């Protein structure tokens, strides 16, 4: 009789995770899914913004030298990079 009880004990299925543990993981997955949807929506909105065609872009000032225009482009790029960095730190 004791052998039968021992044999049954060994055949029991492993304990299943508690529902609370499953709920915590499910909530984490839901949060990540919502974040990814938000990012995807932002990317879609950015792609939908119209760009200015080259033939409609304003001409540079005639009195500006190449070095002045280059410096202006670099300054705008630095400002854009700084803004993106601030956005990343805010997340």
C-alpha positions, 0 to 999 in steps of 0.5 A: 500500500505504501508503495502505491502511495509513493508511486502516485506521489511521483506521478503528480503533475508539476505545480502550475503557476499561480494566477497572480504570477500569470496576471503580472506577466500578462499586464507587462505584455499588455503594457509593452504592446500599448507602447509599441502601438503608440510608437507605430502610430507616431511613425505613421504620422511622421511618414504622412507629413508632406515633404517640400519638393525640391522645386518648391524649396526656397532659394538660399540668400544670394549674399550667403557664402557656401560656408555660411550656408554650411554652418546654418545647415549644421546648426539646424542639424545640431538642434534637431539632434538635441531635440531627439536626444531630449525626447529619448531621455523623456521616455 
